[in-house]
Amino acid sequence: MSQRHTVTVPARIQKRGFSRAPEWVNFVPMARILCTLFLWITASVCSAADEANIGLNSLIGKTEALSLLTENSPWYICQEEYLSEAAQNAVIINLFDQLDHSAIPENHRDQYITVKLPQITDLRAVLLKLDLKCPASGLCDWWDKIATLGLKDPVSNTEIEIARYVTPYRVPMCTVTDITKLSPLLHGEVELHSFIDTYVGLGHENGEGWYLSGELWYFQEHGLEESNVVEVINLLPLTKIPVSELGQESAADNTLKYNFDLDADIKKVEAHLIATGHGFGFTNNCAEFCELTHTIEVNNTEYTVNQWRSDCEENPISPQRGTWEYARNGWCPGAISVGNIVDISDAIRPGKNNLAIKIRSLNYEDYLNLEEGEGELIEQLSLKLYLYE
């Protein structure tokens, strides 16, 4: 009998002043010497205390700024006042600058980058900053397009999805997200892959594409919880999954099954699922505008995730053109899709484990499509496991 768990989505310091020595000291040389010595010692001690206090408050301020950035859910937009504060205590690595993502005259939808990342001890946090801008002409792509940043896993030789987002309608966007759980992979020479599903370019009537810049921010602040993920398993790289073929139920098409092995010293495992629906006009206006559930079944224990976004109209990247305010399955135009992280520790065991992903209707029944629609009736899925000792 399967168990089911449901996951729901969604400090002034004043410098101390000192008066000069009183006039009578001038008539008593020894007293003047003693008083001067006393004042020097006192001023030194107070100055040191002030500096220590300022340093402590500065650290608190930076930690608070970092928290405000990473807890800016669900939009994770770049907030310059917090970025400038947090940057004072970060090691910032430029990944790429103004990457051209366009399809005309040449295809630059995919960009591949090799970068050397630092090996940092006592690592507390890693942030990813993505800054998407319009080309020099100011003509952004008109349409909302799926985009992703991946990293080649040296162990499995597959691509691990670091971030997924959907471009806004004709305006720029900037996001900062916490990717600390991926820190076992964020050192040494790495290969990155940036993709934006644009079809426009120079001279196109619907815009000329995008320019993308990216940075990693490394933190060692002791006010933050230590990162202790020991391994990342890329169980499902970003993949198009058909929700249903015409006249067929979803069970026939989209139950994905995997096996993975765990050492006995692994005490905690989290599953990170990112799912976005695409295509519309099919039954229930799926898969972009319909609400679907995703079941992660681990050794006969079920965890159910609903990634429906009913808050698109609240997006601070606004106003946009188009239908940016409409609720969608797992995404909003001009927003990053962070997905859901589910603790599956109760279901794991040493040795071989089984995991299945199922896409179902809102009431957990199989989805049956009976209508022709626009585009492909698909979901874009990725799933990785975070292992802790």
MARBAGU-510067 format. One record per residue (C-alpha): residue number from 1; residue in one letter; x, y, z. Coordinates in nm, 2 decimals, padded with zeros to 4 digits. Example, Ala and Ser with C-alpha at 12.3 -4.5 7.8 and 13.67 -1.06 7.14 Angstrom:
+-----+--------+--------+--------+--------+
! num ! residu !      x !      y !      z !
+-----+--------+--------+--------+--------+
!   1 !      a !  01.23 ! -00.45 !  00.78 !
!   2 !      s !  01.37 ! -00.11 !  00.71 !
+-----+--------+--------+--------+--------+
//
This chain:
+-----+--------+--------+--------+--------+
! num ! residu !      x !      y !      z !
+-----+--------+--------+--------+--------+
!   1 !      m !  00.00 !  00.00 !  00.00 !
!   2 !      s !  00.15 !  00.33 ! -00.11 !
!   3 !      q !  00.19 !  00.62 !  00.14 !
!   4 !      r !  00.11 !  00.97 !  00.01 !
!   5 !      h !  00.27 !  01.30 !  00.11 !
!   6 !      t !  00.15 !  01.63 ! -00.05 !
!   7 !      v !  00.39 !  01.92 ! -00.10 !
!   8 !      t !  00.22 !  02.26 ! -00.13 !
!   9 !      v !  00.37 !  02.53 ! -00.35 !
!  10 !      p !  00.32 !  02.82 ! -00.32 !
!  11 !      a !  02.00 !  04.70 !  01.21 !
!  12 !      r !  02.38 !  05.36 !  01.40 !
!  13 !      i !  02.68 !  05.35 !  01.58 !
!  14 !      q !  02.80 !  05.68 !  01.72 !
!  15 !      k !  03.17 !  05.73 !  01.77 !
!  16 !      r !  03.25 !  05.82 !  02.13 !
!  17 !      g !  03.39 !  06.18 !  02.18 !
!  18 !      f !  03.64 !  06.29 !  02.44 !
!  19 !      s !  03.69 !  06.65 !  02.58 !
!  20 !      r !  04.04 !  06.79 !  02.59 !
!  21 !      a !  04.22 !  06.79 !  02.94 !
!  22 !      p !  04.12 !  07.06 !  03.18 !
!  23 !      e !  04.33 !  07.38 !  03.21 !
!  24 !      w !  04.46 !  07.30 !  03.55 !
!  25 !      v !  04.66 !  07.01 !  03.42 !
!  26 !      n !  04.90 !  07.26 !  03.26 !
!  27 !      f !  05.02 !  07.36 !  03.61 !
!  28 !      v !  05.09 !  07.00 !  03.72 !
!  29 !      p !  05.32 !  06.83 !  03.47 !
!  30 !      m !  05.30 !  06.49 !  03.63 !
!  31 !      a !  04.92 !  06.51 !  03.63 !
!  32 !      r !  04.93 !  06.61 !  03.27 !
!  33 !      i !  05.14 !  06.31 !  03.18 !
!  34 !      l !  04.91 !  06.08 !  03.37 !
!  35 !      c !  04.60 !  06.23 !  03.23 !
!  36 !      t !  04.73 !  06.21 !  02.87 !
!  37 !      l !  04.83 !  05.85 !  02.92 !
!  38 !      f !  04.48 !  05.78 !  03.06 !
!  39 !      l !  04.31 !  05.94 !  02.77 !
!  40 !      w !  04.52 !  05.76 !  02.52 !
!  41 !      i !  04.44 !  05.42 !  02.67 !
!  42 !      t !  04.08 !  05.50 !  02.70 !
!  43 !      a !  04.05 !  05.63 !  02.35 !
!  44 !      s !  04.23 !  05.33 !  02.21 !
!  45 !      v !  04.00 !  05.09 !  02.40 !
!  46 !      c !  03.69 !  05.27 !  02.29 !
!  47 !      s !  03.81 !  05.30 !  01.94 !
!  48 !      a !  03.88 !  04.93 !  01.92 !
!  49 !      a !  03.53 !  04.86 !  02.07 !
!  50 !      d !  03.37 !  05.08 !  01.81 !
!  51 !      e !  03.55 !  04.91 !  01.53 !
!  52 !      a !  03.46 !  04.57 !  01.65 !
!  53 !      n !  03.10 !  04.68 !  01.69 !
!  54 !      i !  03.09 !  04.82 !  01.34 !
!  55 !      g !  03.25 !  04.50 !  01.20 !
!  56 !      l !  02.99 !  04.29 !  01.38 !
!  57 !      n !  02.70 !  04.50 !  01.25 !
!  58 !      s !  02.85 !  04.50 !  00.90 !
!  59 !      l !  02.85 !  04.12 !  00.91 !
!  60 !      i !  02.50 !  04.11 !  01.04 !
!  61 !      g !  02.40 !  04.35 !  00.76 !
!  62 !      k !  02.55 !  04.15 !  00.49 !
!  63 !      t !  02.40 !  03.83 !  00.62 !
!  64 !      e !  02.06 !  03.99 !  00.64 !
!  65 !      a !  02.10 !  04.13 !  00.28 !
!  66 !      l !  02.19 !  03.78 !  00.16 !
!  67 !      s !  01.89 !  03.63 !  00.33 !
!  68 !      l !  01.66 !  03.90 !  00.18 !
!  69 !      l !  01.79 !  03.81 ! -00.16 !
!  70 !      t !  01.75 !  03.43 ! -00.13 !
!  71 !      e !  01.42 !  03.45 !  00.04 !
!  72 !      n !  01.26 !  03.68 ! -00.22 !
!  73 !      s !  01.02 !  03.41 ! -00.31 !
!  74 !      p !  00.88 !  03.33 ! -00.56 !
!  75 !      w !  01.03 !  03.60 ! -00.79 !
!  76 !      y !  01.39 !  03.62 ! -00.68 !
!  77 !      i !  01.45 !  03.95 ! -00.87 !
!  78 !      c !  01.77 !  04.14 ! -00.84 !
!  79 !      q !  01.73 !  04.40 ! -00.56 !
!  80 !      e !  02.02 !  04.64 ! -00.60 !
!  81 !      e !  02.03 !  04.76 ! -00.24 !
!  82 !      y !  02.07 !  04.41 ! -00.11 !
!  83 !      l !  02.31 !  04.30 ! -00.40 !
!  84 !      s !  02.55 !  04.59 ! -00.32 !
!  85 !      e !  02.56 !  04.50 !  00.05 !
!  86 !      a !  02.60 !  04.13 !  00.00 !
!  87 !      a !  02.87 !  04.18 ! -00.27 !
!  88 !      q !  03.11 !  04.32 ! -00.01 !
!  89 !      n !  03.15 !  03.97 !  00.14 !
!  90 !      a !  03.13 !  03.76 ! -00.17 !
!  91 !      v !  03.38 !  03.60 ! -00.42 !
!  92 !      i !  03.21 !  03.68 ! -00.75 !
!  93 !      i !  03.29 !  03.48 ! -01.06 !
!  94 !      n !  03.19 !  03.60 ! -01.40 !
!  95 !      l !  03.05 !  03.31 ! -01.60 !
!  96 !      f !  02.96 !  03.49 ! -01.92 !
!  97 !      d !  02.89 !  03.84 ! -02.03 !
!  98 !      q !  02.63 !  03.95 ! -02.29 !
!  99 !      l !  02.58 !  03.61 ! -02.45 !
! 100 !      d !  02.39 !  03.66 ! -02.78 !
! 101 !      h !  02.08 !  03.44 ! -02.79 !
! 102 !      s !  01.92 !  03.48 ! -03.13 !
! 103 !      a !  01.84 !  03.27 ! -03.43 !
! 104 !      i !  01.92 !  03.51 ! -03.72 !
! 105 !      p !  02.15 !  03.54 ! -03.91 !
! 106 !      e !  02.32 !  03.25 ! -03.73 !
! 107 !      n !  02.17 !  03.02 ! -03.47 !
! 108 !      h !  02.29 !  03.13 ! -03.13 !
! 109 !      r !  02.00 !  02.97 ! -02.93 !
! 110 !      d !  02.25 !  02.74 ! -02.77 !
! 111 !      q !  02.57 !  02.88 ! -02.62 !
! 112 !      y !  02.85 !  02.66 ! -02.46 !
! 113 !      i !  03.10 !  02.81 ! -02.21 !
! 114 !      t !  03.39 !  02.66 ! -02.02 !
! 115 !      v !  03.49 !  02.84 ! -01.70 !
! 116 !      k !  03.73 !  02.78 ! -01.41 !
! 117 !      l !  03.55 !  02.80 ! -01.07 !
! 118 !      p !  03.73 !  02.84 ! -00.74 !
! 119 !      q !  03.77 !  02.57 ! -00.47 !
! 120 !      i !  03.64 !  02.74 ! -00.15 !
! 121 !      t !  03.66 !  02.59 !  00.19 !
! 122 !      d !  03.40 !  02.65 !  00.46 !
! 123 !      l !  03.15 !  02.74 !  00.19 !
! 124 !      r !  02.82 !  02.87 !  00.32 !
! 125 !      a !  02.62 !  02.98 !  00.02 !
! 126 !      v !  02.64 !  03.01 ! -00.36 !
! 127 !      l !  02.41 !  03.24 ! -00.55 !
! 128 !      l !  02.34 !  03.25 ! -00.93 !
! 129 !      k !  02.28 !  03.59 ! -01.08 !
! 130 !      l !  02.12 !  03.59 ! -01.43 !
! 131 !      d !  02.08 !  03.93 ! -01.61 !
! 132 !      l !  01.87 !  03.91 ! -01.93 !
! 133 !      k !  01.88 !  04.23 ! -02.14 !
! 134 !      c !  01.75 !  04.34 ! -02.48 !
! 135 !      p !  01.99 !  04.38 ! -02.77 !
! 136 !      a !  02.15 !  04.72 ! -02.84 !
! 137 !      s !  01.86 !  04.79 ! -03.06 !
! 138 !      g !  01.63 !  04.76 ! -02.76 !
! 139 !      l !  01.42 !  04.51 ! -02.96 !
! 140 !      c !  01.37 !  04.22 ! -02.72 !
! 141 !      d !  01.20 !  03.90 ! -02.83 !
! 142 !      w !  00.83 !  03.96 ! -02.83 !
! 143 !      w !  00.74 !  03.62 ! -02.69 !
! 144 !      d !  00.77 !  03.42 ! -02.37 !
! 145 !      k !  01.03 !  03.15 ! -02.44 !
! 146 !      i !  01.16 !  02.87 ! -02.22 !
! 147 !      a !  01.52 !  02.91 ! -02.12 !
! 148 !      t !  01.77 !  02.70 ! -01.92 !
! 149 !      l !  02.12 !  02.69 ! -01.78 !
! 150 !      g !  02.29 !  02.36 ! -01.75 !
! 151 !      l !  02.62 !  02.21 ! -01.62 !
! 152 !      k !  02.79 !  01.90 ! -01.76 !
! 153 !      d !  02.81 !  01.64 ! -01.48 !
! 154 !      p !  03.16 !  01.48 ! -01.50 !
! 155 !      v !  03.03 !  01.16 ! -01.34 !
! 156 !      s !  02.73 !  01.08 ! -01.55 !
! 157 !      n !  02.83 !  01.28 ! -01.86 !
! 158 !      t !  02.48 !  01.43 ! -01.86 !
! 159 !      e !  02.36 !  01.79 ! -01.82 !
! 160 !      i !  02.24 !  01.90 ! -01.48 !
! 161 !      e !  01.99 !  02.18 ! -01.49 !
! 162 !      i !  02.10 !  02.47 ! -01.27 !
! 163 !      a !  01.82 !  02.71 ! -01.35 !
! 164 !      r !  01.51 !  02.73 ! -01.57 !
! 165 !      y !  01.32 !  03.05 ! -01.65 !
! 166 !      v !  01.08 !  03.18 ! -01.91 !
! 167 !      t !  01.17 !  03.51 ! -02.09 !
! 168 !      p !  00.93 !  03.81 ! -02.04 !
! 169 !      y !  00.74 !  03.97 ! -02.32 !
! 170 !      r !  00.97 !  04.24 ! -02.46 !
! 171 !      v !  01.13 !  04.36 ! -02.14 !
! 172 !      p !  01.45 !  04.27 ! -01.95 !
! 173 !      m !  01.47 !  04.07 ! -01.63 !
! 174 !      c !  01.73 !  03.99 ! -01.36 !
! 175 !      t !  01.72 !  03.71 ! -01.10 !
! 176 !      v !  01.93 !  03.59 ! -00.81 !
! 177 !      t !  01.87 !  03.24 ! -00.68 !
! 178 !      d !  02.03 !  03.01 ! -00.42 !
! 179 !      i !  02.20 !  02.71 ! -00.58 !
! 180 !      t !  02.41 !  02.61 ! -00.27 !
! 181 !      k !  02.29 !  02.25 ! -00.29 !
! 182 !      l !  02.48 !  02.22 ! -00.62 !
! 183 !      s !  02.81 !  02.32 ! -00.45 !
! 184 !      p !  02.97 !  01.98 ! -00.49 !
! 185 !      l !  02.97 !  02.05 ! -00.87 !
! 186 !      l !  03.07 !  02.42 ! -00.85 !
! 187 !      h !  03.45 !  02.41 ! -00.85 !
! 188 !      g !  03.73 !  02.34 ! -01.10 !
! 189 !      e !  03.68 !  02.36 ! -01.47 !
! 190 !      v !  03.31 !  02.32 ! -01.57 !
! 191 !      e !  03.12 !  02.32 ! -01.90 !
! 192 !      l !  02.80 !  02.53 ! -01.91 !
! 193 !      h !  02.52 !  02.53 ! -02.16 !
! 194 !      s !  02.28 !  02.83 ! -02.19 !
! 195 !      f !  01.97 !  02.79 ! -02.41 !
! 196 !      i !  01.68 !  03.02 ! -02.50 !
! 197 !      d !  01.42 !  02.89 ! -02.73 !
! 198 !      t !  01.40 !  03.20 ! -02.95 !
! 199 !      y !  01.35 !  03.21 ! -03.32 !
! 200 !      v !  01.40 !  03.58 ! -03.38 !
! 201 !      g !  01.71 !  03.78 ! -03.47 !
! 202 !      l !  01.86 !  04.07 ! -03.66 !
! 203 !      g !  01.59 !  04.24 ! -03.87 !
! 204 !      h !  01.30 !  04.01 ! -03.75 !
! 205 !      e !  00.97 !  04.17 ! -03.71 !
! 206 !      n !  00.92 !  04.01 ! -03.36 !
! 207 !      g !  01.24 !  04.14 ! -03.21 !
! 208 !      e !  01.61 !  04.05 ! -03.22 !
! 209 !      g !  01.66 !  03.82 ! -02.93 !
! 210 !      w !  01.84 !  03.85 ! -02.59 !
! 211 !      y !  02.18 !  03.92 ! -02.43 !
! 212 !      l !  02.25 !  03.71 ! -02.12 !
! 213 !      s !  02.51 !  03.77 ! -01.84 !
! 214 !      g !  02.57 !  03.53 ! -01.55 !
! 215 !      e !  02.77 !  03.53 ! -01.23 !
! 216 !      l !  02.83 !  03.30 ! -00.93 !
! 217 !      w !  02.85 !  03.46 ! -00.58 !
! 218 !      y !  03.04 !  03.24 ! -00.32 !
! 219 !      f !  03.00 !  03.32 !  00.05 !
! 220 !      q !  03.18 !  03.20 !  00.36 !
! 221 !      e !  02.99 !  03.39 !  00.62 !
! 222 !      h !  02.95 !  03.22 !  00.95 !
! 223 !      g !  02.61 !  03.36 !  01.00 !
! 224 !      l !  02.48 !  03.12 !  00.74 !
! 225 !      e !  02.41 !  02.75 !  00.76 !
! 226 !      e !  02.69 !  02.53 !  00.62 !
! 227 !      s !  02.64 !  02.36 !  00.29 !
! 228 !      n !  02.66 !  01.99 !  00.36 !
! 229 !      v !  02.53 !  01.82 !  00.04 !
! 230 !      v !  02.79 !  01.55 ! -00.04 !
! 231 !      e !  02.67 !  01.44 ! -00.38 !
! 232 !      v !  02.42 !  01.53 ! -00.65 !
! 233 !      i !  02.26 !  01.26 ! -00.86 !
! 234 !      n !  02.13 !  01.38 ! -01.20 !
! 235 !      l !  01.84 !  01.13 ! -01.22 !
! 236 !      l !  01.65 !  01.31 ! -01.50 !
! 237 !      p !  01.82 !  01.57 ! -01.72 !
! 238 !      l !  01.59 !  01.83 ! -01.88 !
! 239 !      t !  01.36 !  01.63 ! -02.10 !
! 240 !      k !  01.04 !  01.68 ! -02.30 !
! 241 !      i !  00.77 !  01.45 ! -02.17 !
! 242 !      p !  00.45 !  01.41 ! -02.36 !
! 243 !      v !  00.15 !  01.45 ! -02.13 !
! 244 !      s ! -00.08 !  01.25 ! -02.36 !
! 245 !      e ! -00.12 !  01.15 ! -02.72 !
! 246 !      l ! -00.46 !  01.22 ! -02.88 !
! 247 !      g ! -00.71 !  00.98 ! -02.74 !
! 248 !      q ! -00.47 !  00.82 ! -02.50 !
! 249 !      e ! -00.45 !  00.84 ! -02.12 !
! 250 !      s ! -00.14 !  00.99 ! -01.96 !
! 251 !      a ! -00.04 !  00.67 ! -01.78 !
! 252 !      a !  00.05 !  00.52 ! -02.11 !
! 253 !      d !  00.30 !  00.80 ! -02.19 !
! 254 !      n !  00.46 !  00.97 ! -01.90 !
! 255 !      t !  00.54 !  00.73 ! -01.61 !
! 256 !      l !  00.92 !  00.76 ! -01.58 !
! 257 !      k !  01.10 !  00.49 ! -01.38 !
! 258 !      y !  01.46 !  00.50 ! -01.24 !
! 259 !      n !  01.69 !  00.31 ! -01.01 !
! 260 !      f !  01.96 !  00.46 ! -00.79 !
! 261 !      d !  02.20 !  00.32 ! -00.53 !
! 262 !      l !  02.27 !  00.47 ! -00.19 !
! 263 !      d !  02.56 !  00.40 !  00.05 !
! 264 !      a !  02.47 !  00.31 !  00.41 !
! 265 !      d !  02.62 !  00.64 !  00.54 !
! 266 !      i !  02.36 !  00.85 !  00.34 !
! 267 !      k !  02.11 !  00.97 !  00.60 !
! 268 !      k !  01.91 !  01.23 !  00.41 !
! 269 !      v !  01.80 !  01.26 !  00.04 !
! 270 !      e !  01.61 !  01.54 ! -00.12 !
! 271 !      a !  01.44 !  01.52 ! -00.47 !
! 272 !      h !  01.44 !  01.85 ! -00.67 !
! 273 !      l !  01.18 !  01.85 ! -00.94 !
! 274 !      i !  01.13 !  02.13 ! -01.19 !
! 275 !      a !  00.83 !  02.09 ! -01.42 !
! 276 !      t !  00.68 !  02.34 ! -01.66 !
! 277 !      g !  00.38 !  02.27 ! -01.90 !
! 278 !      h !  00.37 !  02.38 ! -02.26 !
! 279 !      g !  00.12 !  02.38 ! -02.54 !
! 280 !      f ! -00.24 !  02.49 ! -02.52 !
! 281 !      g ! -00.58 !  02.43 ! -02.68 !
! 282 !      f ! -00.58 !  02.07 ! -02.59 !
! 283 !      t ! -00.83 !  01.92 ! -02.34 !
! 284 !      n ! -00.85 !  02.15 ! -02.04 !
! 285 !      n ! -00.62 !  02.39 ! -02.23 !
! 286 !      c ! -00.32 !  02.18 ! -02.13 !
! 287 !      a ! -00.04 !  02.17 ! -02.07 !
! 288 !      e !  00.04 !  02.55 ! -02.03 !
! 289 !      f ! -00.29 !  02.66 ! -01.88 !
! 290 !      c ! -00.41 !  02.35 ! -01.70 !
! 291 !      e ! -00.33 !  02.24 ! -01.34 !
! 292 !      l ! -00.15 !  01.90 ! -01.33 !
! 293 !      t !  00.00 !  01.71 ! -01.04 !
! 294 !      h !  00.33 !  01.53 ! -01.02 !
! 295 !      t !  00.38 !  01.22 ! -00.81 !
! 296 !      i !  00.73 !  01.11 ! -00.71 !
! 297 !      e !  00.70 !  00.75 ! -00.59 !
! 298 !      v !  01.01 !  00.62 ! -00.39 !
! 299 !      n !  01.00 !  00.26 ! -00.29 !
! 300 !      n !  00.62 !  00.26 ! -00.29 !
! 301 !      t !  00.59 !  00.59 ! -00.09 !
! 302 !      e !  00.43 !  00.87 ! -00.28 !
! 303 !      y !  00.51 !  01.25 ! -00.26 !
! 304 !      t !  00.28 !  01.47 ! -00.46 !
! 305 !      v !  00.38 !  01.81 ! -00.60 !
! 306 !      n !  00.16 !  02.08 ! -00.76 !
! 307 !      q !  00.36 !  02.35 ! -00.93 !
! 308 !      w !  00.07 !  02.56 ! -01.05 !
! 309 !      r !  00.14 !  02.94 ! -01.06 !
! 310 !      s ! -00.17 !  03.14 ! -00.99 !
! 311 !      d !  00.03 !  03.45 ! -00.90 !
! 312 !      c !  00.17 !  03.55 ! -01.24 !
! 313 !      e ! -00.03 !  03.88 ! -01.22 !
! 314 !      e !  00.19 !  03.98 ! -00.92 !
! 315 !      n !  00.51 !  03.95 ! -01.11 !
! 316 !      p !  00.73 !  04.26 ! -01.04 !
! 317 !      i !  00.88 !  04.22 ! -01.39 !
! 318 !      s !  00.59 !  04.42 ! -01.52 !
! 319 !      p !  00.41 !  04.56 ! -01.71 !
! 320 !      q !  00.48 !  04.33 ! -02.00 !
! 321 !      r !  00.30 !  04.27 ! -02.32 !
! 322 !      g !  00.10 !  03.97 ! -02.40 !
! 323 !      t ! -00.07 !  03.73 ! -02.15 !
! 324 !      w !  00.18 !  03.76 ! -01.87 !
! 325 !      e ! -00.09 !  03.79 ! -01.61 !
! 326 !      y ! -00.25 !  03.45 ! -01.68 !
! 327 !      a ! -00.19 !  03.16 ! -01.44 !
! 328 !      r !  00.02 !  02.88 ! -01.58 !
! 329 !      n !  00.15 !  02.53 ! -01.51 !
! 330 !      g !  00.48 !  02.57 ! -01.33 !
! 331 !      w !  00.59 !  02.91 ! -01.47 !
! 332 !      c !  00.52 !  03.27 ! -01.53 !
! 333 !      p !  00.66 !  03.49 ! -01.82 !
! 334 !      g !  00.96 !  03.68 ! -01.69 !
! 335 !      a !  01.02 !  03.46 ! -01.39 !
! 336 !      i !  01.26 !  03.18 ! -01.28 !
! 337 !      s !  01.10 !  02.84 ! -01.21 !
! 338 !      v !  01.28 !  02.70 ! -00.90 !
! 339 !      g !  01.07 !  02.39 ! -00.88 !
! 340 !      n !  01.01 !  02.20 ! -00.56 !
! 341 !      i !  01.26 !  02.03 ! -00.32 !
! 342 !      v !  01.10 !  01.73 ! -00.14 !
! 343 !      d !  01.26 !  01.54 !  00.15 !
! 344 !      i !  01.23 !  01.17 !  00.06 !
! 345 !      s !  01.44 !  01.04 !  00.35 !
! 346 !      d !  01.16 !  00.85 !  00.50 !
! 347 !      a !  01.14 !  00.63 !  00.19 !
! 348 !      i !  01.50 !  00.56 !  00.12 !
! 349 !      r !  01.71 !  00.26 !  00.21 !
! 350 !      p !  02.08 !  00.15 !  00.17 !
! 351 !      g !  02.15 ! -00.02 ! -00.16 !
! 352 !      k !  01.91 ! -00.02 ! -00.45 !
! 353 !      n !  01.61 !  00.23 ! -00.46 !
! 354 !      n !  01.33 !  00.27 ! -00.71 !
! 355 !      l !  01.18 !  00.60 ! -00.81 !
! 356 !      a !  00.90 !  00.68 ! -01.05 !
! 357 !      i !  00.76 !  01.02 ! -01.17 !
! 358 !      k !  00.40 !  01.04 ! -01.28 !
! 359 !      i !  00.21 !  01.33 ! -01.44 !
! 360 !      r ! -00.16 !  01.32 ! -01.36 !
! 361 !      s ! -00.47 !  01.55 ! -01.36 !
! 362 !      l ! -00.55 !  01.76 ! -01.05 !
! 363 !      n ! -00.76 !  01.49 ! -00.90 !
! 364 !      y ! -00.48 !  01.23 ! -00.94 !
! 365 !      e ! -00.65 !  01.06 ! -01.23 !
! 366 !      d ! -00.49 !  00.99 ! -01.57 !
! 367 !      y ! -00.52 !  01.28 ! -01.81 !
! 368 !      l ! -00.71 !  01.20 ! -02.13 !
! 369 !      n ! -00.67 !  01.44 ! -02.43 !
! 370 !      l ! -00.94 !  01.45 ! -02.68 !
! 371 !      e ! -00.87 !  01.78 ! -02.87 !
! 372 !      e ! -00.61 !  01.91 ! -03.11 !
! 373 !      g ! -00.42 !  02.21 ! -02.98 !
! 374 !      e ! -00.13 !  02.45 ! -03.05 !
! 375 !      g !  00.22 !  02.33 ! -03.03 !
! 376 !      e !  00.33 !  02.01 ! -02.84 !
! 377 !      l !  00.13 !  01.88 ! -02.54 !
! 378 !      i !  00.43 !  01.84 ! -02.32 !
! 379 !      e !  00.59 !  01.91 ! -01.99 !
! 380 !      q !  00.96 !  01.99 ! -01.95 !
! 381 !      l !  01.09 !  01.80 ! -01.66 !
! 382 !      s !  01.42 !  01.76 ! -01.47 !
! 383 !      l !  01.49 !  01.58 ! -01.14 !
! 384 !      k !  01.81 !  01.56 ! -00.93 !
! 385 !      l !  01.88 !  01.41 ! -00.59 !
! 386 !      y !  02.08 !  01.59 ! -00.31 !
! 387 !      l !  02.25 !  01.34 ! -00.08 !
! 388 !      y !  02.35 !  01.42 !  00.28 !
! 389 !      e !  02.56 !  01.21 !  00.53 !
+-----+--------+--------+--------+--------+
//
